[in-house]
Amino acid sequence: MSPITTVLVVGATGSIGRHVVAEALTADYTARALVRDPARASLPAGVEVVVGDVTRPETLAAAVSGVDAIVFTLGSNGQGSRGAETVDYGGVRNVLEALGDARPRIALMTSIGVTYREGSYNRSTQSADWKRRSERLVRASGLPYTIVRPGWFDYHSPDQQRIVMLQGDTRHTGSPADGVIARRQIARVLVAALASPAAECKTLELVAESGVEQVNLEPVFAALHVDPAGSLDGVRDAANQPLEDEPDRVRKDLARW
Ligand SMILES: NC(=O)c1ccc[n+]([C@@H]2O[C@H](COP(=O)([O-])OP(=O)(O)OC[C@H]3O[C@@H](n4cnc5c(N)ncnc54)[C@H](OP(=O)(O)O)[C@@H]3O)[C@@H](O)[C@H]2O)c1
């Protein structure tokens, strides 16, 4: 793995992205933030702020120039199926396309339950379907990646500090019963994954359970299975979103890689 100097955070002003920026600075990386409105960004001193909008590909060249790693924590919250397609999915596609031949390490945040299509929220917004499609673009890109599917943000109790990584995405209640995790811990895992060979080409659900937070995440990453080479889905994911049933525009995007 090449050493990492500059980390681009896409979604840097969000509730997770701000923690990612802080973790990146703590790790002594140069943190670069893609923001739509610098006047509202309010990021720590030392962060490189680059203006861009993921739905406008022509605004992304400066953000991706020279980056060694990218953390995606985008959210189209409240924008329905259109936002899910244009931001959660299209934003990832547009940033990956802006990279050209560059090969940064990728950490993509999606969501626990991303493969469960029958939930009422997904039925009304296709939010999970579009996030899963963004995962597929990352896998198809051939870039080294880690995909992190967190449980419910900040619903943990004080004793739930032990980081647990799951695979197969089998928790489908659509409530905190599926798992909980601190925002800070999500950011820690996303940033730790960037420099971890053990996290490469892995997809995981991320929750916290009773116990003490691990000092070293390497054994936790190492215990996971790698996604099968050439597969669009994570290891053990349900085969319930067949490529042949996907919209033409999605298949065309995938075919470009
Ligand atoms: N809440 C939970 O328990 C939970 C659990 C698992 C997964 N999730 C997922 O986590 C995501 C939310 O994360 P969060 O709380 O960090 O989100 P958030 O606070 O709403 O932040 C979203 C980020 O995306 C950026 N963004 C949106 N549209 C953009 C665009 N067109 N171009 C560039 N940046 C854009 C926003 O920038 P601006 O500042 O410019 O708006 C902001 O930085 C959701 O997608 C949700 O499904 C949530």
The ligand as an SDF file (V2000), in Angstrom:
LIG
                    3D

 48 52  0  0  0  0  0  0  0  0999 V2000
  -28.7750    8.1760   11.4600 N   0  0  0  0  0  0  0  0  0  0  0  0
  -28.4010    6.9190   11.5530 C   0  0  0  0  0  0  0  0  0  0  0  0
  -28.5430    6.2740   12.6020 O   0  0  0  0  0  0  0  0  0  0  0  0
  -27.7720    6.2640   10.3530 C   0  0  0  0  0  0  0  0  0  0  0  0
  -27.3010    4.9490   10.4560 C   0  0  0  0  0  0  0  0  0  0  0  0
  -26.6360    4.3740    9.3640 C   0  0  0  0  0  0  0  0  0  0  0  0
  -26.4500    5.1140    8.2070 C   0  0  0  0  0  0  0  0  0  0  0  0
  -26.9440    6.3750    8.1300 N   0  0  0  0  0  0  0  0  0  0  0  0
  -26.7270    7.1280    6.8920 C   0  0  0  0  0  0  0  0  0  0  0  0
  -25.8160    8.1640    7.1620 O   0  0  0  0  0  0  0  0  0  0  0  0
  -26.0810    9.2520    6.2980 C   0  0  0  0  0  0  0  0  0  0  0  0
  -26.1000   10.5050    7.0950 C   0  0  0  0  0  0  0  0  0  0  0  0
  -24.8210   10.7890    7.6190 O   0  0  0  0  0  0  0  0  0  0  0  0
  -24.6090   12.1760    8.3660 P   0  0  0  0  0  0  0  0  0  0  0  0
  -25.4660   12.2170    9.5900 O   0  0  0  0  0  0  0  0  0  0  0  0
  -23.1550   12.4440    8.4940 O   0  0  0  0  0  0  0  0  0  0  0  0
  -25.2450   13.1420    7.2680 O   0  0  0  0  0  0  0  0  0  0  0  0
  -25.4420   14.7050    7.3050 P   0  0  0  0  0  0  0  0  0  0  0  0
  -25.0760   15.2630    8.6460 O   0  0  0  0  0  0  0  0  0  0  0  0
  -26.7870   15.0060    6.7310 O   0  0  0  0  0  0  0  0  0  0  0  0
  -24.3190   15.1830    6.2740 O   0  0  0  0  0  0  0  0  0  0  0  0
  -24.4480   14.9480    4.9030 C   0  0  0  0  0  0  0  0  0  0  0  0
  -23.2000   15.4740    4.2230 C   0  0  0  0  0  0  0  0  0  0  0  0
  -23.3420   15.2720    2.8190 O   0  0  0  0  0  0  0  0  0  0  0  0
  -23.0360   16.5180    2.1840 C   0  0  0  0  0  0  0  0  0  0  0  0
  -23.7340   16.6540    0.9070 N   0  0  0  0  0  0  0  0  0  0  0  0
  -25.0540   16.4820    0.6540 C   0  0  0  0  0  0  0  0  0  0  0  0
  -25.3050   16.7550   -0.6300 N   0  0  0  0  0  0  0  0  0  0  0  0
  -24.1190   17.0970   -1.2050 C   0  0  0  0  0  0  0  0  0  0  0  0
  -23.7150   17.5060   -2.5000 C   0  0  0  0  0  0  0  0  0  0  0  0
  -24.6020   17.6080   -3.5130 N   0  0  0  0  0  0  0  0  0  0  0  0
  -22.4140   17.7780   -2.7390 N   0  0  0  0  0  0  0  0  0  0  0  0
  -21.4950   17.6970   -1.7420 C   0  0  0  0  0  0  0  0  0  0  0  0
  -21.8190   17.3390   -0.4720 N   0  0  0  0  0  0  0  0  0  0  0  0
  -23.1120   17.0490   -0.2170 C   0  0  0  0  0  0  0  0  0  0  0  0
  -23.5160   17.5650    3.1600 C   0  0  0  0  0  0  0  0  0  0  0  0
  -22.9400   18.8090    2.8360 O   0  0  0  0  0  0  0  0  0  0  0  0
  -23.6660   20.2150    3.1560 P   0  0  0  0  0  0  0  0  0  0  0  0
  -23.1210   20.6550    4.4930 O   0  0  0  0  0  0  0  0  0  0  0  0
  -23.2510   21.1000    2.0480 O   0  0  0  0  0  0  0  0  0  0  0  0
  -25.1620   19.9680    3.1810 O   0  0  0  0  0  0  0  0  0  0  0  0
  -22.9830   16.9800    4.4620 C   0  0  0  0  0  0  0  0  0  0  0  0
  -21.6040   17.2170    4.5910 O   0  0  0  0  0  0  0  0  0  0  0  0
  -27.4490    9.0220    5.6820 C   0  0  0  0  0  0  0  0  0  0  0  0
  -27.2730    8.7610    4.2970 O   0  0  0  0  0  0  0  0  0  0  0  0
  -27.9790    7.8330    6.4020 C   0  0  0  0  0  0  0  0  0  0  0  0
  -28.7160    6.9570    5.5760 O   0  0  0  0  0  0  0  0  0  0  0  0
  -27.5810    6.9630    9.1600 C   0  0  0  0  0  0  0  0  0  0  0  0
  1  2  1  0
  2  3  2  0
  2  4  1  0
  4  5  1  0
  4 48  2  0
  5  6  2  0
  6  7  1  0
  7  8  2  0
  8  9  1  0
  8 48  1  0
  9 10  1  0
  9 46  1  0
 10 11  1  0
 11 12  1  0
 11 44  1  0
 12 13  1  0
 13 14  1  0
 14 15  2  0
 14 16  1  0
 14 17  1  0
 17 18  1  0
 18 19  2  0
 18 20  1  0
 18 21  1  0
 21 22  1  0
 22 23  1  0
 23 24  1  0
 23 42  1  0
 24 25  1  0
 25 26  1  0
 25 36  1  0
 26 27  1  0
 26 35  1  0
 27 28  2  0
 28 29  1  0
 29 30  1  0
 29 35  2  0
 30 31  1  0
 30 32  2  0
 32 33  1  0
 33 34  2  0
 34 35  1  0
 36 37  1  0
 36 42  1  0
 37 38  1  0
 38 39  2  0
 38 40  1  0
 38 41  1  0
 42 43  1  0
 44 45  1  0
 44 46  1  0
 46 47  1  0
M  CHG  2   8   1  16  -1
M  END
$$$$
